[in-house]
Amino acid sequence: MNNQEIIAEKISFLIERSSYTKSEIARLMGVTRGSVQGWTRKGSISRQNLIKLCAMLDVSLDSILVDNENSYVFDNSEISILKEDIKRQIDLYPNTKIEILKAIKTMLDS
């Protein structure tokens, strides 16, 4: 199974176990239902949407990015880019749950 298939399988599983339908996720995230279908079938999701989806489903990025053998689905350069995107997202919301965001940012810096 390739990386995209692993991501698609994990996203599909996480959505199925959530209280949201694919249509609700699409509406709340401002994307089309077809986009959500693409995530669950092809694993094709942008970093920004992956971050939003994980927040919406209240799951860690690792639940999607780490395969069953505890190795990352993405390589280290992709993980670094993803971490930088998350830090930028955190910086956009400085007054929201400040202590939690600072802890996450500190964790990502390590």
N, C-alpha and C positions, 0 to 999 in steps of 0.2 A: 504494500500500500504506500503511495507517495504522500508527501507532506500535505498537499491540497486535499486529498481524500481523508486524511486523518483529521484535518481541521473541519471539513464538512461533516464528518461523522460526529465529532465532539459538539459542534454547534447544534446540529440536529438533536442530539441527545439532550443537551442543556435546555433547548427551547421546549422540547417535549415534556420535560419534567417541571417546567416553569408553569406559572398560572397564566401566561400570555399565549395568544394565538399568533401565528405568523403575521396576520393582518394587523393585530394590535401593535406588535413590535414595529412593523413598517410605519404605521401611523405615528407612533410615539417617537420614532427615530428620524422621521422625515424622509423616508426612502420608500420605494415602491415595494409591493409584495413580491414582485419578481426579483428584486434585489435580495430579499430575505431567502427566497427559493434558491437563488444562486449560491448563497452562503451555505445552505444545507445540502446542496447537490454537488457543488464544485469546490467549495471552500474558498471561493474568491470574495474576500472581504478586505476593505481598506483598513489600515491601522487605526484611523480615527473611528471608524464604525465598530471595529473590534473592541476598542476601549469603551465606547458607549454601550455596546451590547453586554460586555462583562459587568459594567456598572448596573445596567438595567436588570440583569439576571442575578445580581449579587453574587458573582463568582469571581475568582481570581483569574488573572491572565494565564497563570500556570495551568489552570484546568483545561485550557485550550492549547497552550503552547508546549506543554510537556507531554510526551507520549507515555505509554504504559511502562516503559523501562526507565523512567525518570531522565530521559534525555530530551533536550529541546527539539521541537519540530523544525524551528528556524535555526539558521546558523548564527554565530555570535554577532556578526555585523548587523543582521536583521534585528536581533534582540536589542542591540545598542540603539538603533534607530527608533524602535518601539518605546524603549525607556525614555528617550528624549521627547518623543511625542507625548507620553504620559506626563512628563514634567511640565511641558508647555501647557497641557490641559489643566494641570493643577494650578499653575501660575495664573490662569484665566479666572479662577474662582478663589481668590485669597481669603475671603471672609466666610467660606463655607466649611464648617467642621475643621477649623484650622489645625487643631492638634492631630487629627487623623491624617490630613493632607501632608502636614510636615513629616509625620512618621513615614508615610509612603514615599515621599520625596527623598528622605534620608536613606531609606532602604534601597531605592533605585540608584542613588549615588554610589552605593558600595559595590 
